């Protein structure tokens, strides 16, 4: 007989659990650049192989996925896939800093669209956090921001818009199981990525590349998918998207640990502002009566 701990059950269903699950998700998402740098493959091969591995992780966790092909389930899968492909394309056609900065206008899109589709209004703490997050992001990437190319900047902004719809479609499934949407997304991404990779120079197999793909699939995408599906059931779409902006804050940390390249003063100040803004908004939101 299995005895259930009431305290643990309450914790798992609480807003606090959702916030920490989203923080862990952003932490895992931020590992992408660190592992991708050691894989000498084209982006489509990396994205396809990573999604293939992560789909096996999610399938093992779900065991018996339930597909009902609703608008929310399919919409989340399609927007997740589109976000990944648009972001890869944006990185190829504009500066990496521009791509990240423009993608993370997503929380504002989520606040506006979520109020319409989810009836979840952004609170004053969210709007205050948006301002300080924008300030922190500019400081974080001040030394790397550039004009870029118009096409790449447009693709990055579209990536942010599509990403916001992904949060909303996932949040629509808060009373169900949104993880199936992520499974569909990774099957779709694997199919597209590996199909396109067939028409590009074939990747050279090495144990280092295979190990990096395994880490990306198992943890950076696979485990993060499980955590994200738990988080989005417990916090609003705008809160989840806002917490996710701490992802680029971790990137200078990984660069420092891997390459010994210390972040500049602007990056440190920008990162601190983002973390304080997200933390403050999350604390206020968590204390609101549910």
N, C-alpha and C positions, 0 to 999 in steps of 0.2 A: 504493500500500500504506500502511495506517495503522499506525504504531508505537504501541503502548500503553506508557505509563509505569507500571512495576510499583509505584513509590512512590505515584503518584497513585491507582492502583487500590486499594491498601491503605488510603489515607486515606479514600477514598470509602466503603469498607466498614467503617470503624472507628466505635467509639462516639463518639470525639471529633467526627467529622464529623456524626454524628447530633445531638449536643448543640448544635453551632454552627448547624446547620440549624434546630433548634427555637428557638434564640435569635432567629434571623432571622425565623422565623415569628411569634413573639410581637411582635417589632418592627413587622412589617407589620400584624398584627392591631390594634395600638394606634393606627394611623392612622385608623381608622374614624370616631371622633368628630370629628376635625379636618375631614374632608371632608364628613361628613354635615351638619355645622352650616351649610354654605354651600348646601345643597340644600333649597329650600322646597317639599318634596313630603311626602305622607303616608308613614309608615314602610313600609307594604306596597309602595308604588310604588318606593321606594328599594331595599328588599330584593329585589324581583322584578327590577328593571332591573340591579342589581349582579350578581345571580346569573346572569342571562342573559349578560351580558358575560363574566363569569369562566368560564362553561361553554364559551364559544368559545375562550378561552385554553387551558383544559385539553384540549379536544378537539384543538386544533392541536398541542399538545405530545404527546398520546398517538397521534394520527393514526388508529390502528386500535384503539379500546378493546375490551377483552374482557370481556363480561358473562357470568358463569356463574351469577348469581342465587343464590349461596350465602347461608346465614344471615349470615355475617360481612359479605359485600358489601352485601346489602340492609339489614342491621341498622345498619351504619355510615351508610348513606345516610339512613335514616329518623331515626336519633338526631341526625345533623348538622342535618337540616331542623328537627326538633323543638326543638333547642337554640336555633337562630336565632329561631324564632317565639316560643318561651317567653320568651327574653330581651327581645325587643321588647315583648311584653305586660307583662313585669315592670317594664320602664322606664316604662311608661304608668300603672302602678298602685301603684308605691312609689317611694321616692327612688332616684336613679341610684346613689348610693353603696351603699345596701342591696342593690340588684340585683347590683352587681359583687361585693360582699363575699360574698353568699350563693351566687353562682354558683361562686366559687372555693373552696368547700368540696369541690369536685370531686376534688382529689388524694386526700383521705381515702377517699371513695367508691371511687376507682380502686384504691387500695391494698387495700381489703377485698374488692371484687368481683374484682379481678385475681388475687388469691391463690387464689380459688375457680375461676375460669374459665381463667386463663392459667397457673396454677402459678408465677407470678412474685411472690415474697414481697417486701414492702417491707422494706428494710434499716434498720439503726439510724439511718443518716444521713438517710433519708427522714423517719422519725418525728421526729427532732430538727428537721429543716427545717420540718415541718408546724407545730410549735410557734412557731418564730420567724417564719414567714411569717404565721401568724394574728396574732401581736403586731404585725408590721409593717403588715398590712392595716388593723388597727384604728387605728393611729397615722396611717396615710396618709389615712384618711377620717374621722378623729375629729371634725373640724369640720362634716362633712356628714351624719354618721349620724343617723338619726332613727327614730321608731317606724314610720313608713310605714303602709301599709295591710296588713292580714293577708293578703288575697288576693294582693297583689303580692309580699309576702315569701315566701309559699308557692310562687308561680310561679317566683321567683328560685331558691329551693332546689331545686325540681324541675328547673330548667334545669341546675343543677350536677350533679344526679344523672344526668340524661340525657346530659350532656356527658361524664361519666365512662364511661358505656357506649360512647359514640362512640370514645373512646381505646381501649377494650378490643376493640371490633369491628375497628378499624383495625389494632391490634397482631396480631390473629388472622391477618391477611393479610401478615405480615412476610416470608413466603417467596413471596409473589405480587406483585400490583400493586394496592395500596390506592387508587390515584388514581381508578380507575373509580367507587369509592364516592362520592368527592367530586363527581365529574361528575354522577352520578345525583342527589345531594343538591341540587345547584344547579339542575338541571332541575326537580326537584320544588318547590324554593323559588320559582323563577321562575314556575312555573305557578300556585302558590297565591297568591303575592304579587301578581302582575299580575291574577289573576282577582278577588281581593278589592278591588284598587285600582279596578276598573271600577265598583264600587258606592260609591266615595268621590269627593270633589271631584277632578276631573281635574288632574294636575300641569301647571304652567305651564312650557313649554319655554324655557330660556335657555341660552346658550352656557356660562355659568358652571356651571349645574347639570349640563349634558351633560359638561363637562370633569371635574367632580368624580365623576360616575358612572363615567366612563372610567378614572379613577385608581383608584377603588375596585375596579372589575371586573378591571382589568389587573394591578394590583400588590397592593392590600390583601387581595384574596381570591384572584385567579388565581395570581399568583406564590407566595403563601403556601401555596396548596394543593399545589403541586409540592414546595416545601421540606418541608412537613409530611409528605407521603407518603414522602419520603426519610428524614426523621428517625425516624418511627415504625417503620421497618424496622430501625433500628440501636440504639434505646434502648427500655427497657421502657416500658409504658404509664404507670406511676406517675411515672417520671422525666420523660417528656414532659409530663405534666399539671402536674408541679411546676415545670418550667422555664417553662411558659406563664403562671404567676402573675406574672411580671415585666411582663406586658402593661400592667396599670394603672399601673405605676411610670412608664412612658413618658408617660402622659397629661398630668401636670403640666408635663412638658417641652414638649409641643406647645402647651399653653395659654400657657406663658410666651413661646415663640417667636412664636406667632400674635397673642396679645393683650397681651403684656408683663406678664401677671399672675404675679408671683413666688410660688412655693409657700411655704407656711408652714413653720415649724421642725418641727412634728409630721410633715408630709408628707415632708420631707427625711429625717428620722430613720427614718421608716417605710420609705421607699424604699431607704435604705441597708441596713437590716436584711434586707429581702426579697432584695435582690441578693446580699448576703453569704451568706444561708442557702442560696439556690439554687445559688450558685457553689460553696460548700463541699460541698454534697451531690453536685453534678455531678462535682467533682474526685475525690471519694472513689469514686463509682460508676465513673468512667472508669478508675480505677487497679485496679479489681477484675479478676481473671483472667476472661476471657470464656469 
